[in-house]
Amino acid sequence: METDRDLIELIDRASAIATSDYKLAQYLLVPRQNVSAWRLGKQPCPPEAVALMAALCGLNARDWLARAVIKRHEGTPKGDQLMRAMGKALAATGAALASSGANAAAIYSTTADNVTAAVTVLLSTMYIM
């Protein structure tokens, strides 16, 4: 998954919940350097790590996993097939994803600006069919 704002936000939230990148890496069973590399876009974040971080943040891990798999194959024939196969289901669950993301942002944020930014990020990355 290439570096994008929703992934960085997810990593930051998961790291805050775990209390550090080191503890997040332990939870994900990866070296701590991987967390930094994902955040900086130096290494793609595996879909399974995305799903685990989403679950840690109280988000729908299944939806985040599906989005990460599609994103990983974006621009390829396999990505096109995945989008056709999974895209409709993602569009149907997009509203629930945005809602759960907004709720998580409200829980973990201390300012209204951060909540608004989190909702904007989630809505801007939803797949529209």
VENPE-V877711 format. One record per residue. RES is the residue in one small letter. SS is DSSP state (alpha for helix, beta for strand, coil for the rest). PHI is phi in whole degrees, 0 to 359 (* if undefined). D_FIRST is the distance of its C-alpha to the first C-alpha in whole Angstrom. Layout:
res: <RES | RES>
ss: <SS | SS>
phi: <PHI | PHI>
d_first: <D_FIRST | D_FIRST>
This chain:
res: <m | e | t | d | r | d | l | i | e | l | i | d | r | a | s | a | i | a | t | s | d | y | k | l | a | q | y | l | l | v | p | r | q | n | v | s | a | w | r | l | g | k | q | p | c | p | p | e | a | v | a | l | m | a | a | l | c | g | l | n | a | r | d | w | l | a | r | a | v | i | k | r | h | e | g | t | p | k | g | d | q | l | m | r | a | m | g | k | a | l | a | a | t | g | a | a | l | a | s | s | g | a | n | a | a | a | i | y | s | t | t | a | d | n | v | t | a | a | v | t | v | l | l | s | t | m | y | i | m>
ss: <coil | coil | coil | coil | alpha | alpha | alpha | alpha | alpha | alpha | alpha | alpha | alpha | alpha | alpha | alpha | alpha | alpha | coil | coil | alpha | alpha | alpha | alpha | alpha | alpha | alpha | alpha | coil | coil | coil | alpha | alpha | alpha | alpha | alpha | alpha | alpha | alpha | alpha | coil | coil | coil | coil | coil | coil | alpha | alpha | alpha | alpha | alpha | alpha | alpha | alpha | alpha | alpha | coil | coil | coil | coil | alpha | alpha | alpha | alpha | alpha | alpha | alpha | alpha | alpha | alpha | alpha | alpha | coil | coil | coil | coil | alpha | alpha | alpha | alpha | alpha | alpha | alpha | alpha | alpha | alpha | alpha | alpha | alpha | alpha | alpha | alpha | alpha | alpha | alpha | alpha | alpha | alpha | alpha | alpha | alpha | alpha | alpha | alpha | alpha | alpha | alpha | alpha | coil | coil | coil | alpha | alpha | alpha | alpha | alpha | alpha | alpha | alpha | alpha | alpha | alpha | alpha | alpha | coil | coil | coil | coil | coil>
phi: <* | 290 | 296 | 213 | 297 | 291 | 293 | 299 | 298 | 297 | 299 | 298 | 294 | 297 | 296 | 295 | 294 | 285 | 86 | 188 | 298 | 298 | 290 | 297 | 299 | 299 | 300 | 276 | 61 | 226 | 296 | 303 | 300 | 297 | 299 | 296 | 296 | 295 | 297 | 272 | 76 | 278 | 213 | 291 | 276 | 296 | 306 | 294 | 290 | 301 | 297 | 294 | 293 | 299 | 298 | 299 | 273 | 79 | 262 | 284 | 297 | 297 | 294 | 295 | 297 | 300 | 299 | 293 | 294 | 298 | 298 | 300 | 254 | 303 | 82 | 241 | 303 | 296 | 297 | 296 | 296 | 298 | 296 | 293 | 288 | 250 | 303 | 296 | 295 | 292 | 296 | 292 | 264 | 302 | 296 | 293 | 297 | 298 | 294 | 293 | 295 | 295 | 295 | 295 | 298 | 295 | 291 | 265 | 259 | 253 | 229 | 295 | 298 | 294 | 296 | 299 | 296 | 296 | 295 | 299 | 299 | 296 | 292 | 286 | 253 | 290 | 272 | 250 | 257>
d_first: <0 | 4 | 7 | 8 | 11 | 11 | 8 | 11 | 14 | 13 | 12 | 16 | 17 | 17 | 18 | 21 | 22 | 22 | 24 | 22 | 19 | 21 | 22 | 18 | 17 | 21 | 20 | 16 | 18 | 16 | 18 | 18 | 16 | 13 | 13 | 14 | 12 | 8 | 11 | 12 | 8 | 10 | 8 | 5 | 5 | 7 | 8 | 11 | 11 | 9 | 12 | 15 | 14 | 14 | 18 | 19 | 19 | 21 | 18 | 18 | 15 | 16 | 15 | 11 | 11 | 12 | 9 | 6 | 8 | 9 | 6 | 5 | 9 | 9 | 12 | 14 | 17 | 15 | 12 | 16 | 17 | 15 | 15 | 19 | 19 | 17 | 17 | 21 | 20 | 17 | 19 | 22 | 20 | 19 | 22 | 22 | 18 | 19 | 23 | 21 | 19 | 22 | 24 | 22 | 22 | 25 | 26 | 24 | 25 | 28 | 28 | 28 | 26 | 23 | 24 | 24 | 21 | 19 | 20 | 19 | 16 | 16 | 18 | 16 | 13 | 15 | 15 | 19 | 21>
